[in-house]
């Protein structure tokens, strides 16, 4: 009887470990894909506001968004308009289904480029 209870407890722990390992693998795959899409956006020399979406071959779906970055203290100051550079916020979202739920990973970064009128 003691042996039976011990084996049951060990099998339950093994099942939990497998489930956690599967979740970790899903999250790691999503982060890698999100990073890949973010790197694709970062190598562009010219950016403009845009959104794209698609899917990878391994059940993950992706979205990318590029928006002009607004500085928190910007206000009505015209000094930001006269800068030679502009900053964009780059965002990459990767989604996947896990059972009945939809999960997602989102990565965001900023990129500053020279304005077209100053080139």
C-alpha positions as a Markdown table, in Angstrom:
| # | Residue | x | y | z |
|---|---|---|---|---|
| 1 | Unk | 0.0 | 0.0 | 0.0 |
| 2 | Unk | 2.8 | 2.4 | 0.8 |
| 3 | Unk | 4.5 | 1.6 | -2.4 |
| 4 | Unk | 1.3 | 2.2 | -4.4 |
| 5 | Unk | 0.8 | 5.7 | -2.7 |
| 6 | Unk | 4.5 | 6.6 | -3.4 |
| 7 | Unk | 4.3 | 5.7 | -7.0 |
| 8 | Unk | 1.0 | 7.6 | -7.4 |
| 9 | Unk | 2.6 | 10.7 | -5.9 |
| 10 | Unk | 5.7 | 10.4 | -8.1 |
| 11 | Unk | 3.6 | 10.1 | -11.2 |
| 12 | Unk | 1.6 | 13.1 | -10.3 |
| 13 | Unk | 4.7 | 15.2 | -9.8 |
| 14 | Unk | 6.0 | 13.9 | -13.2 |
| 15 | Unk | 2.8 | 15.0 | -14.9 |
| 16 | Unk | 3.0 | 18.5 | -13.3 |
| 17 | Unk | 6.6 | 18.8 | -14.5 |
| 18 | Unk | 5.7 | 17.8 | -18.1 |
| 19 | Unk | 2.9 | 20.4 | -18.1 |
| 20 | Unk | 5.1 | 23.1 | -16.8 |
| 21 | Unk | 7.8 | 22.1 | -19.4 |
| 22 | Unk | 5.2 | 22.4 | -22.2 |
| 23 | Unk | 4.2 | 25.9 | -21.1 |
| 24 | Unk | 7.8 | 27.0 | -20.8 |
| 25 | Unk | 8.5 | 25.7 | -24.3 |
| 26 | Unk | 5.4 | 27.6 | -25.7 |
| 27 | Unk | 6.5 | 30.8 | -24.1 |
| 28 | Unk | 10.1 | 30.4 | -25.2 |
| 29 | Unk | 9.0 | 29.8 | -28.8 |
| 30 | Unk | 6.7 | 32.9 | -28.7 |
| 31 | Unk | 9.5 | 35.1 | -27.3 |
| 32 | Unk | 11.9 | 34.0 | -30.0 |
| 33 | Unk | 9.3 | 34.7 | -32.7 |
| 34 | Unk | 8.5 | 38.1 | -31.2 |
| 35 | Unk | 12.2 | 39.0 | -31.0 |
| 36 | Unk | 12.6 | 37.9 | -34.6 |
| 37 | Unk | 9.8 | 40.2 | -35.8 |
| 38 | Unk | 11.1 | 43.1 | -33.7 |
| 39 | Unk | 14.6 | 42.7 | -35.2 |
| 40 | Unk | 13.1 | 42.8 | -38.7 |
| 41 | Unk | 11.5 | 46.1 | -37.8 |
| 42 | Unk | 14.7 | 47.5 | -36.3 |
| 43 | Unk | 16.8 | 46.9 | -39.4 |
| 44 | Unk | 14.6 | 49.2 | -41.5 |
| 45 | Unk | 16.3 | 52.5 | -42.1 |
| 46 | Unk | 13.0 | 54.3 | -42.8 |
| 47 | Unk | 10.0 | 53.9 | -40.6 |
| 48 | Unk | 6.4 | 55.0 | -40.8 |
| 49 | Unk | 3.3 | 54.3 | -38.9 |
| 50 | Unk | 2.0 | 50.8 | -39.9 |
| 51 | Unk | 0.7 | 47.5 | -38.7 |
| 52 | Unk | 1.2 | 44.0 | -40.2 |
| 53 | Unk | 0.1 | 40.5 | -39.2 |
| 54 | Unk | 0.6 | 36.9 | -40.2 |
| 55 | Unk | 1.4 | 33.5 | -38.9 |
| 56 | Unk | 4.4 | 31.2 | -38.5 |
| 57 | Unk | 4.3 | 27.6 | -39.6 |
| 58 | Unk | 4.4 | 26.4 | -36.0 |
| 59 | Unk | 0.9 | 27.6 | -34.8 |
| 60 | Unk | 2.0 | 31.0 | -33.6 |
| 61 | Unk | 0.4 | 34.2 | -35.0 |
| 62 | Unk | 2.1 | 37.6 | -35.1 |
| 63 | Unk | 1.3 | 41.2 | -35.3 |
| 64 | Unk | 3.7 | 44.2 | -35.6 |
| 65 | Unk | 2.9 | 47.8 | -35.0 |
| 66 | Unk | 5.0 | 50.9 | -35.6 |
| 67 | Unk | 3.7 | 54.2 | -34.1 |
| 68 | Unk | 5.4 | 57.6 | -33.6 |
| 69 | Unk | 6.6 | 57.9 | -30.0 |
| 70 | Unk | 5.2 | 60.7 | -28.0 |
| 71 | Unk | 7.4 | 62.1 | -25.2 |
| 72 | Unk | 5.7 | 62.4 | -21.9 |
| 73 | Unk | 6.8 | 66.0 | -21.3 |
| 74 | Unk | 6.3 | 67.1 | -24.9 |
| 75 | Unk | 3.3 | 69.4 | -24.4 |
| 76 | Unk | 3.0 | 72.5 | -26.7 |
| 77 | Unk | 6.8 | 72.9 | -27.0 |
| 78 | Unk | 7.9 | 73.3 | -30.7 |
| 79 | Unk | 11.4 | 72.1 | -29.9 |
| 80 | Unk | 10.5 | 68.5 | -30.7 |
| 81 | Unk | 9.3 | 69.4 | -34.1 |
| 82 | Unk | 12.6 | 71.0 | -35.0 |
| 83 | Unk | 14.7 | 68.0 | -34.1 |
| 84 | Unk | 16.6 | 66.2 | -36.9 |
| 85 | Unk | 15.5 | 62.9 | -35.5 |
| 86 | Unk | 12.2 | 61.2 | -34.7 |
| 87 | Unk | 11.4 | 58.3 | -32.5 |
| 88 | Unk | 9.1 | 55.4 | -33.2 |
| 89 | Unk | 7.7 | 52.7 | -30.9 |
| 90 | Unk | 8.1 | 49.2 | -32.3 |
| 91 | Unk | 5.8 | 46.5 | -30.9 |
| 92 | Unk | 5.7 | 42.8 | -31.7 |
| 93 | Unk | 2.9 | 40.6 | -30.4 |
| 94 | Unk | 2.9 | 36.8 | -30.8 |
| 95 | Unk | -0.2 | 34.8 | -29.9 |
| 96 | Unk | -0.9 | 31.0 | -29.6 |
| 97 | Unk | -3.6 | 28.8 | -28.3 |
| 98 | Unk | -3.1 | 26.8 | -25.1 |
| 99 | Unk | -6.0 | 24.5 | -24.6 |
| 100 | Unk | -9.1 | 26.7 | -24.5 |
| 101 | Unk | -7.1 | 29.8 | -23.8 |
| 102 | Unk | -5.3 | 32.2 | -26.0 |
| 103 | Unk | -1.9 | 33.3 | -24.8 |
| 104 | Unk | 0.4 | 36.1 | -26.0 |
| 105 | Unk | 3.8 | 37.6 | -25.6 |
| 106 | Unk | 4.5 | 41.3 | -26.4 |
| 107 | Unk | 7.8 | 43.0 | -26.9 |
| 108 | Unk | 8.3 | 46.7 | -27.3 |
| 109 | Unk | 11.3 | 48.9 | -28.1 |
| 110 | Unk | 12.0 | 52.4 | -29.4 |
| 111 | Unk | 14.1 | 53.4 | -32.4 |
| 112 | Unk | 15.3 | 56.8 | -33.3 |
| 113 | Unk | 16.0 | 57.7 | -37.0 |
| 114 | Unk | 16.9 | 60.8 | -38.9 |
| 115 | Unk | 13.9 | 62.7 | -40.3 |
| 116 | Unk | 13.4 | 62.6 | -44.0 |
| 117 | Unk | 13.6 | 66.4 | -44.4 |
| 118 | Unk | 17.1 | 66.3 | -42.7 |
| 119 | Unk | 18.7 | 63.7 | -45.0 |
